[in-house]
Amino acid sequence: MRRSRKVKILATIGPASSSEEMLQKLFEAGADVFRINMSHTDHDLMRTLVARIRAVEQIVKRPIGILADLQGPKLRVGKFANGKEELTVGQTFTLDDDPTPGDNTRVHLPHKEILTSVEAGHRLLIDDGKLELRAVSSDGKKIVTTVIAGTNISNKKGVSLPDTDLPVGALTEKDRKDLDAVLDTGVDWVALSFIQRPEDLAEARKIARGQALIMSKIEKPQAVTRLAEIIELSDALMVARGDLGVEMPLEAVPGIQKQITRAARRAGKPVIIATQMLESMISAPVPTRAEVSDVATAVFEGADAIMLSAESAAGAYPVEAVATMNRIAEKVEQDPTYPGIINAQRSTPEATGADAISLAAREIAVTLKLVAIVSYTASGTTGLRAARERPEVPIIALSPILDTARRLSLVWGTHCVVSPDAIDLDDMVDRACRITHEEGFGKPGDRIIVTAGVPLRTPGSTNMLRIAYIGSEGQGSRWAASEQTPR
């Protein structure tokens, strides 16, 4: 099975989509990677979901990626004596360390790190920004605020702090336990929530020890200001527009989305656009026209993947949501303006052999009208560099390592195939041509370009490309004839 698009689709799984039968339907509708939200999933259920995804993988005979999304620090106010209160714009309202149930003048804030970090002038956004408070004073035990906008507050509502840099890491105790559990199951990607600074990645990397790749969710202003450093330490990025739109002005989010997407593309790191992409399909069988445009914009920007959240996890139409996103992506990539837009956003390659080879492969594929770029990749690096160039032809990523193929299922334009390592260069070319033919990307007489590292089985040493013809079956085991081997 091959996709007719290059952008990938992530589908979050939940009550509406957790059965093996439904997971297979979602894959067949277009899902390339499945997301498990650890905010709503205990360890037993997580293990069951991973096992079901791996069972579907065996049925469809395609590598499927799994992303475990950690909850991160959840900051909430305490409880009220009446369960909720109505405030007045302009009134004084206090958040303090007193566990007594609150009223319309105060409430408990069970987070000492907030009480000691907020300064006068900082904003506190309650319940996804529905209530805005501004700090007047703070002494480490209480924060006196003024109500700026909104009037309602109730038990356990979330607190966002767009102006405050909290002295806490991205991993809570729950996250550490969840991380250990998901690593034991062999998930491919782990997403870290509420990253503020590059240092937030260190603990997760130390625990993961390369067992899974680390994705940073960009959803706080502090992360945006240190984006370059966070990208450098991350394996991928997610533009988590929900919380980002709470902590930053809504009108700023589209521009930030473009900044993050282009910065990640320059670095050759996968970037995912997430949150509310087809939100209305939670309860409706068709999306709004604005949502279609939103998905299309992400595809035009060259994002590696687009993501469904509640639409596929808890909505009434999970399969239809995936199929709709698949159709939108296919149509955008067929648009005559698409190649020009994607090409205009390409970055200058770095001064490395791997980047030079990847750029050359792209240019040769266009000039000679080749049918595919075939990248041999053990670690995934060669596949990532090929995808960074956003070639017009498909990228067939061949790897002897199943984990690598699963991880690359998130990456733009890559069709991942698990194949035993080549014996030598001739076998490498033969194998590339045969798989291109078998996977439906080329026919006898077509040409491909093969990139690899020599000597073989040396990670990160992409230094060779070869153009080859796909021969006929009548040639026996020799599927390819080498045309040239520039070094």
C-alpha atoms as one frame of an Amber mdcrd trajectory, in Angstrom:
protein
   0.000   0.000   0.000   1.366   3.381  -0.997   0.011   6.866  -0.324  -0.784
   9.371  -3.051   0.559  12.257  -0.984   3.782  13.224   0.713   2.532  14.901
   3.899   1.801  12.406   6.683  -1.300  12.081   8.879  -1.273  11.497  12.646
  -4.453  10.183  14.206  -5.024  10.308  17.953  -6.666   7.167  19.266  -9.237
   7.083  22.030 -12.662   5.676  22.907 -13.928   6.077  19.339 -10.946   4.413
  17.705  -9.221   1.976  20.045 -10.345  -1.376  18.630  -8.062  -3.279  16.290
 -10.745  -3.179  13.592 -11.080   0.596  13.846  -7.307   1.104  13.880  -7.057
  -0.826  10.622  -9.842   1.288   9.115  -8.031   4.466  10.154  -4.794   3.243
   8.579  -6.550   2.315   5.358  -8.253   5.732   5.341  -4.850   7.438   5.510
  -3.375   7.442   9.032   0.414   6.940   8.983   1.167   7.386  12.688  -1.014
   6.836  15.757  -0.869   9.134  18.790  -1.556   7.889  22.312  -2.433  10.754
  24.654  -1.052   9.821  28.080  -3.254  12.485  29.708  -6.184  10.098  29.241
  -4.489   6.681  29.042  -3.303   4.462  31.876  -0.425   2.024  31.435  -2.543
  -1.082  30.900  -4.621   0.571  28.199  -1.478   2.026  26.607   0.075  -1.437
  26.346  -3.145  -2.788  24.839  -3.238  -0.002  22.247   0.404  -0.527  21.266
  -0.233  -4.271  20.854  -3.265  -3.595  18.661  -1.331  -1.152  16.471   1.462
  -3.706  16.034  -1.157  -6.327  15.124  -2.549  -4.008  12.438   1.002  -3.438
  11.218   1.335  -7.174  10.628  -1.951  -7.255   8.700  -1.238  -4.301   6.392
   2.461  -5.175   5.966   3.535  -1.549   6.405   5.594   0.072   9.199   3.363
   2.222  11.421   4.723   4.838  13.816   3.472   5.317  17.384   3.703   8.652
  19.240   3.223   8.703  23.020   2.266  12.231  24.106   3.175  12.932  27.743
   0.827  15.113  29.790   3.382  17.542  31.179   2.787  19.830  34.176  -0.904
  20.583  34.656  -1.409  23.743  36.697  -4.863  24.167  38.247  -6.593  26.285
  40.892  -8.103  24.585  43.936 -11.770  24.156  44.842 -14.494  26.621  45.783
 -16.978  26.242  48.636 -19.815  26.625  46.129 -18.025  24.821  43.289 -17.888
  28.012  41.229 -17.939  31.779  41.576 -18.806  34.804  39.465 -16.323  37.647
  39.549 -16.519  41.265  38.404 -14.143  42.975  35.990 -11.906  45.318  37.985
 -12.268  43.542  41.315  -9.369  42.187  43.358  -8.952  38.415  43.448  -6.248
  36.521  45.347  -4.583  33.165  44.711  -2.824  31.812  47.797  -1.341  28.815
  49.609  -4.335  28.405  51.962  -6.094  25.061  51.197  -9.427  26.365  52.534
 -12.161  26.257  49.816 -12.343  29.531  47.907 -14.992  32.224  47.461 -15.393
  35.243  45.200 -12.343  36.955  46.727  -9.749  34.165  46.785  -8.870  30.564
  45.906  -6.146  28.078  46.775  -3.334  27.736  44.227  -1.548  24.436  45.017
   1.605  25.288  43.083   4.357  26.941  45.122   6.417  27.463  41.976   3.745
  29.833  40.635   3.413  31.730  43.913   7.169  32.351  44.009   7.633  33.142
  40.291   4.799  35.460  39.281   5.688  39.140  39.374   3.577  42.288  39.300
   2.220  42.866  35.809   2.221  39.177  34.829  -0.982  37.700  33.402  -2.709
  34.593  34.733  -5.137  32.982  32.292  -7.740  30.673  33.811  -9.785  28.028
  31.960  -8.062  28.373  28.553  -8.090  32.164  28.802 -11.805  32.589  29.533
 -10.783  34.494  32.681  -7.812  36.880  32.610  -6.153  38.106  35.799  -3.220
  40.499  36.122  -0.896  40.317  39.118  -0.698  43.425  41.302   1.675  41.973
  43.884   3.186  38.665  44.967   5.041  37.735  48.136   5.655  34.020  47.602
   2.575  32.982  49.570  -0.165  34.799  47.705  -0.691  36.611  44.420  -3.034
  39.602  44.497  -4.588  40.157  41.080  -7.079  42.345  39.258  -9.778  40.782
  37.060  -9.149  42.058  33.530 -11.621  40.031  31.455 -14.128  37.256  32.016
 -16.195  36.617  35.118 -16.541  32.892  35.796 -14.211  30.570  37.699 -14.845
  27.075  39.051 -13.115  24.071  40.624  -9.810  22.787  39.247  -9.660  25.055
  36.204  -6.313  25.226  34.414  -3.874  28.104  34.845  -1.700  29.439  32.010
   1.189  31.831  32.608   2.257  33.502  29.355   4.566  36.017  31.059   6.144
  33.781  33.702   9.139  31.482  33.347   8.536  28.722  35.878  11.564  27.042
  37.518  10.224  23.539  36.825  11.113  20.964  34.189   8.779  19.588  31.568
   8.609  16.150  33.236   6.360  15.595  36.236   6.478  12.454  38.400   3.564
  11.080  36.361   5.477  11.812  33.155   8.537   9.911  34.398   6.436   6.849
  35.161   4.629   7.164  31.832   7.915   7.565  29.975   9.352   4.396  31.514
   6.168   2.523  30.610   5.971   3.670  26.989   9.670   2.973  26.411   9.118
  -0.613  27.592   6.505  -1.080  24.863   8.804   0.180  22.106   6.962   3.312
  20.970   8.783   5.277  18.289   8.266   8.890  19.360   7.713  10.618  22.710
   6.221  14.123  22.776   7.090  16.469  25.650   4.416  18.979  26.666   4.892
  22.572  27.831   8.564  22.874  26.905   9.904  26.250  28.076  13.650  25.979
  27.540  16.167  23.638  25.891  17.176  22.287  29.295  13.697  20.742  29.590
  14.745  18.112  27.042  17.772  16.857  28.956  16.015  14.599  31.471  13.789
  12.960  28.859  16.763  12.264  26.614  18.676  10.756  29.506  15.797   8.425
  30.343  15.026   7.517  26.720  18.657   6.698  25.843  17.767   6.560  22.154
  14.975   4.014  22.611  12.525   6.583  21.228  12.949   9.922  19.465  11.974
  13.099  21.307   9.408  15.558  19.942   9.077  19.016  21.499   5.599  20.515
  21.605   5.784  24.269  21.090   2.879  25.704  23.088   4.425  28.365  25.331
   5.810  31.835  24.505   9.028  30.975  26.343   9.643  28.124  23.883   9.066
  30.395  20.894  11.706  32.841  22.111  14.292  30.020  22.382  13.132  28.094
  19.344  16.526  27.675  17.670  18.054  26.064  20.769  15.049  23.774  21.260
  15.110  22.664  17.620  18.778  21.773  17.906  18.111  19.422  20.839  14.860
  17.949  19.473  14.271  15.163  16.968  10.991  16.757  15.832   8.601  19.588
  16.690   4.860  19.898  17.091   3.072  23.222  16.698   0.491  22.719  19.466
  -1.798  25.563  18.503  -4.379  25.008  21.256  -2.291  26.057  24.246  -0.175
  28.349  22.085  -3.359  30.258  21.227  -4.202  30.592  24.915  -0.846  31.941
  26.023  -0.232  34.171  23.009  -2.540  36.495  21.065  -4.687  34.440  18.676
  -3.718  36.659  15.773  -0.040  35.822  16.350  -0.459  32.054  16.059  -0.588
  31.757  12.218   2.672  33.661  11.863   4.327  31.638  14.613   3.148  28.450
  12.902   4.951  29.516   9.731   8.089  30.515  11.650   8.282  27.156  13.416
   7.558  25.183  10.250  10.256  26.940   8.249  12.814  26.798  11.067  12.254
  23.057  11.463  12.519  22.509   7.721  15.817  24.420   7.614  17.143  22.161
  10.352  15.898  19.015   8.645  13.702  18.133  11.630  10.130  16.854  11.134
   7.398  19.344  12.070   3.766  18.523  12.847   0.822  20.954  12.782  -1.773
  20.056  15.417  -5.000  21.074  17.159  -8.484  21.822  15.838  -7.651  21.053
  12.224 -11.051  19.459  11.533 -12.667  20.278  14.885 -16.247  20.362  13.588
 -15.938  16.719  12.494 -16.120  15.676  16.137 -19.875  15.907  15.657 -20.392
  16.448  11.919 -19.606  14.198   8.927 -18.090  17.100   6.955 -15.717  19.923
   7.972 -16.198  23.647   7.599 -14.649  25.412   4.615 -12.347  27.295   6.984
 -11.034  24.010   8.403 -10.323  22.719   4.902  -8.307  25.876   4.249  -6.464
  25.421   7.538  -5.382  21.894   6.611  -4.451  23.036   3.110  -2.296  25.855
   4.492  -0.261  23.389   6.563   0.270  21.205   3.486   1.285  24.192   1.351
   3.803  25.163   4.055   5.511  21.817   3.638   4.804  20.482   7.139   5.854
  16.866   7.552   2.572  15.867   9.159  -0.877  17.108  10.094  -2.686  15.795
  13.144  -6.176  14.896  14.272  -6.947  15.007  18.004 -10.486  14.613  19.339
 -11.739  14.196  15.767 -10.323  10.663  15.621 -10.100   9.927  19.367 -13.592
  10.727  20.579 -15.560  12.029  17.616 -18.566  10.475  15.925 -16.790  10.229
  12.554 -13.140   9.131  13.092 -12.697   7.298   9.778 -14.395  10.080   7.849
 -12.110  12.653   9.517  -8.962  10.777   8.457 -10.323  10.193   4.940 -11.246
  13.878   4.621  -7.787  15.004   5.707  -6.274  12.517   3.249  -8.355  13.898
   0.350  -7.499  17.512   1.206  -3.771  16.721   1.311  -3.889  14.813  -1.973
  -5.737  17.642  -3.722  -3.348  20.308  -2.430  -0.293  18.377  -3.595  -1.858
  18.024  -7.063  -2.451  21.778  -7.290  -0.279  23.411  -9.974   0.895  26.062
  -7.510   2.102  23.511  -4.943   5.576  22.707  -6.386   6.440  26.372  -6.747
   5.410  27.207  -3.182   7.322  24.246  -1.734  10.436  25.033  -3.788  10.379
  28.705  -2.769  10.598  27.690   0.879  13.567  25.341   0.508  16.645  26.292
   2.486  20.265  26.403   1.444  21.842  23.039   2.295  24.478  22.848   4.970
  28.094  22.403   3.889  28.130  18.644   4.468  28.519  15.702   2.147  25.115
  14.311   3.142  23.332  17.564   2.315  25.206  17.959  -0.965  24.279  14.406
  -2.005  20.619  14.959  -1.049  20.457  18.210  -3.020  22.136  16.599  -6.023
  19.711  13.673  -5.892  16.767  16.051  -5.970  18.121  18.077  -8.875  19.074
  14.993 -10.892  15.660  13.424 -10.282  13.953  16.536 -11.688  16.345  16.983
 -14.628  16.239  13.345 -15.762  12.591  12.779 -14.806  13.411   9.848 -12.555
  10.567   7.998 -10.814  12.009   7.817  -7.289  14.867   8.594  -4.943  15.850
   5.444  -3.066  17.708   6.112   0.192  19.448   3.374   2.130  19.280   4.406
   5.767  20.133   2.517   8.937  19.729   5.333  11.446  17.199   7.357   9.418
  19.556  10.255   8.769  19.787   9.696   5.006  15.999   9.587   4.746  15.676
  12.805   6.754  18.180  14.644   4.578  16.410  13.498   1.415  13.066  14.717
   2.818  14.581  18.085   3.785  14.972  18.876   0.081  11.237  18.257  -0.552
  11.794  16.513  -3.923   8.949  16.214  -6.406   9.482  12.462  -6.757   8.770
   9.922  -3.981  11.465   8.978  -1.478  11.730   5.236  -0.875  13.538   4.764
   2.438  15.066   1.287   2.685  16.242   0.186   6.112  17.179  -3.150   7.648
  15.918  -1.824  10.989  12.166  -1.889  11.626  12.383   0.831  14.298  13.969
   3.198  11.771  11.223   2.554   9.230   8.562   3.193  11.865  10.174   6.474
  12.907  10.457   7.646   9.307   6.728   7.025   8.778   6.297  10.509  10.289
   8.618  12.171   7.758   7.434  14.015   4.643   7.562  12.107   1.359   9.081
   8.899   2.707   7.713   5.489   1.745   9.416   3.189   4.232  10.338  -0.395
   3.417  12.117  -2.832   5.715  14.710  -4.711   3.672  17.800  -6.760   4.590
  21.029  -4.870   4.195  22.695  -5.030   0.775  25.699  -7.305   0.366  27.602
  -4.914  -1.886  26.997  -1.968  -4.218  25.634  -4.085  -7.068  23.206  -5.810
  -4.720  22.236  -2.413  -3.343  21.263  -1.121  -6.787  19.502  -4.364  -7.746
  17.529  -4.344  -4.531  16.559  -0.672  -4.930  15.234  -1.244  -8.442  13.356
  -4.395  -7.497  11.629  -2.747  -4.528  10.762   0.349  -6.565   9.037  -1.965
  -9.049   7.319  -4.117  -6.417   6.023  -1.127  -4.472   4.432   0.353  -7.582
   6.668   3.375  -8.071   8.285   2.344 -11.368   8.171  -0.068 -14.258  10.845
  -1.682 -16.440  12.681   1.033 -18.342  12.193   3.700 -15.684  15.153   5.167
 -13.866  15.792   5.813 -10.182  18.549   7.426  -8.187  20.053   5.614  -5.204
  21.742   7.339  -2.264  23.674   5.547   0.442  26.715   5.652   2.657  29.902
   3.846   1.660  31.147   1.726   3.268  27.742   0.156   3.816  26.289  -0.137
   7.328  28.087   3.022   8.466  25.475   5.377  10.040  25.587   9.016   8.993
  27.994   8.525   6.083  25.817   9.403   3.074  28.409   9.990   0.375  27.280
   8.207  -2.797  24.559   8.328  -5.405  23.959   6.131  -8.418  21.466   6.314
 -11.287  20.018   3.012 -12.402  17.495   1.550 -14.845  14.760  -0.791 -13.707
  15.250  -3.924 -15.819  12.755  -6.600 -16.771  12.185  -9.821 -14.887  13.746
 -11.625 -17.808  17.107 -10.382 -16.576  16.971 -12.759 -13.631  18.335 -11.329
 -10.407  19.828  -8.356 -12.192  17.105  -5.704 -11.947  19.379  -2.737 -12.454
  22.053  -1.447 -14.747  24.267   1.231 -13.302  24.432   4.392 -15.405  26.886
   6.464 -13.413  28.287   6.741  -9.929  29.320  10.293  -9.026  31.177  10.606
  -5.736
